[in-house]
Amino acid sequence: MPWRRTITPDPVLLFRFSALTFNSHRIHYDRPWAMDVEGYPGLVVHGPLTTTLLVDFARDFNRGRRIVGYATQARAPLFDTAPFELRGRPTERGCECWAVTPEGTIAMSCEVDVA
């Protein structure tokens, strides 16, 4: 059975991550802009935030081991309109993890190598 964790993105998380990474793109923190100007259904979850969540998720299931590398592939956007899920499973080299939209689409995949 794969590992699972539910993430509920909210405007404060997205604003703070934007500030932390000096990302001033309004799709991450200005809902009227994201929806009315850019045409998104809500605020867009940052790709680097999703990567950080996935690598942290992998670390939690590999206690006592060191992450030595990872590779991600973004496939679909995530929005703050609903919770999304992180899933993962062990592999020979570490684990593979992925973020899943509320509709079940893989939004980002991540292969993590541990030592």
C-alpha positions as a printed Julia matrix, in Angstrom:
115×3 Matrix{Float64}:
  0.0    0.0     0.0
  1.46   3.4    -0.93
  2.24   6.03    1.66
 -0.24   8.91    1.76
 -0.42  12.45    3.12
 -3.07  15.1     2.48
 -1.94  18.67    1.86
 -4.38  21.56    2.18
 -2.83  24.58    0.47
 -4.02  27.99    1.58
 -3.29  31.6     0.63
 -1.0   32.16    3.64
  1.22  29.17    2.77
  1.46  30.29   -0.85
  2.17  33.92    0.07
  4.87  32.91    2.55
  6.54  30.58    0.04
  6.44  33.38   -2.55
  8.13  35.71   -0.07
 10.7   33.1     0.95
 11.68  32.46   -2.67
 11.35  36.09   -3.85
  8.67  34.97   -6.32
  6.49  37.96   -7.14
  4.22  36.25   -9.68
  0.72  37.2    -8.61
 -0.83  33.82   -9.54
  0.48  32.51   -6.21
 -0.96  35.13   -3.83
 -3.48  37.42   -5.61
 -6.69  35.42   -6.14
 -8.52  38.03   -8.28
 -5.45  38.31  -10.51
 -5.02  34.54  -10.8
 -8.68  34.0   -11.64
 -9.76  37.11  -13.54
 -6.58  37.98  -15.43
 -4.81  34.62  -15.8
 -7.94  32.44  -15.94
 -6.96  29.92  -13.25
 -9.59  28.39  -10.94
 -7.69  29.61   -7.86
 -4.21  30.38   -6.59
 -1.49  28.25   -8.19
  0.66  26.08   -5.92
  4.34  26.68   -6.7
  6.21  23.85   -8.42
  9.18  24.29   -6.04
  6.8   24.1    -3.06
  5.41  20.82   -4.37
  8.98  19.54   -4.81
  9.84  20.54   -1.25
  6.73  18.8     0.09
  7.54  15.62   -1.87
 11.19  15.47   -0.75
 10.16  16.11    2.87
  7.53  13.37    2.54
 10.22  10.98    1.21
 12.51  11.9     4.11
  9.8   11.02    6.61
  9.63   7.48    5.22
 13.41   7.06    5.05
 14.41   7.94    8.62
 18.05   7.26    9.36
 18.96   7.45    5.68
 20.38  10.42    3.81
 18.81  11.82    0.66
 21.56  11.92   -1.95
 19.54  13.02   -4.95
 16.13  13.52   -6.44
 14.52  14.25   -9.79
 11.07  15.71  -10.36
  8.75  16.07  -13.3
  5.87  18.55  -13.25
  2.85  17.25  -15.14
 -0.23  19.27  -14.1
 -0.98  22.33  -11.97
 -2.22  22.27   -8.39
 -4.5   24.94   -6.94
 -5.55  26.07   -3.48
 -9.2   25.26   -4.21
 -9.03  21.75   -2.68
 -6.64  19.5    -0.77
 -4.29  17.33   -2.8
 -2.51  14.15   -1.85
  1.11  13.06   -1.69
  1.7    9.37   -2.29
  4.83   7.28   -2.33
  6.37   3.83   -2.18
  9.83   2.39   -1.6
 12.14   1.49   -4.47
 15.55  -0.17   -4.63
 17.29   3.22   -4.67
 15.02   4.97   -2.18
 11.46   5.81   -3.11
  9.2    7.33   -5.68
  6.65   9.91   -4.65
  3.99  11.83   -6.48
  1.47  14.61   -5.9
 -2.07  13.88   -7.04
 -4.75  16.43   -7.93
 -8.21  16.09   -6.34
 -9.32  14.56   -9.66
 -6.65  11.84   -9.45
 -4.18  13.21  -12.01
 -0.47  13.04  -11.19
  0.6   16.67  -10.84
  4.28  15.98  -10.07
  6.41  12.87   -9.79
  9.63  12.6    -7.8
 12.28   9.88   -7.63
 14.38  10.08   -4.47
 17.73   8.34   -3.97
 18.88   7.59   -0.42
 22.06   6.2     1.12
